[in-house]
């Protein structure tokens, strides 16, 4: 009995005096996480949070403007037309876009798989007439954040026509 007690005491002192990998491995998972965290704190290494994609940051910006009224020629921050809304959102992300839906097309590139935050362009016989920010797919439908028109407010709607295309904003050079 005294040999077992002495062994336990020696092992316990060894763990307190100098924790090692084997000592950490023998401990519980929670203790292991605490040891790892303190080890990284002692060595000065830090873990970086994953940076949110531009698209998700664009969605967060446009959502913050939900309910703001449509006003022809307006580009925020309290009223918008369609291209003024996309211009304001991407300005907050460090990218300048022109204030025209058709002109914004030249500041984007084609994508095979759209991502949230990409621009959705609507077109008719006269060319591009409307732009919004892609909000993803839900219930089998694609959704867009946009400033719809006079008497309406910034909102998220299902895409209402097949006469649209989705492109991603270029970030190589500003302008």
C-alpha positions, 0 to 999 in steps of 0.5 A: 500500500505504501509503495502504491501511494509513493508511486502516485505521489512521485508521478503527481509531482512529476506532472506538476513540476514539468508537464510533458506530451505523455502527461498531457496525453494521459489527462482528460480531453478538456485538460488537454485543450487547456494545456494546448491553449496555454502552450500556444500562449507561452510560445506566442503563437496565435490562431487567426480567425478565418476572414469572412469572404467579400461576398458574405461581407457584402451581404452583411452590408446590404442587409443593414440597409434593408427598408431604406427607400428607393430614390432615383439617382441615390447612392446612400446611406439613407436612400438608394437606386439599384446601382447606387445600392451596389455601389455603396455596398462595394465602396464599403468593401474597398471597391469603386463601382460606377453608378449605372447597372450597365456600367457595373458589368465591366467591373465584374467577371463571369463565374460558373458557380455564383456565390453570395455577394455576387452581382445579379444583372437583369436585362431586356431588349434594351440591355442591362436595366437593373442590378442587385446582390445575390443572396443565395438559393433557398427553396429551389429559388435564387434570391437577390437583395436590391432597391426595386423601384419607386415607392419601394424599399431595399429588400430581398426577393426571389429572382423573378425572371430568367433574363438575368446573369450573375457575375463577381466584382473584380478586385485586381485594380481599383477604379 
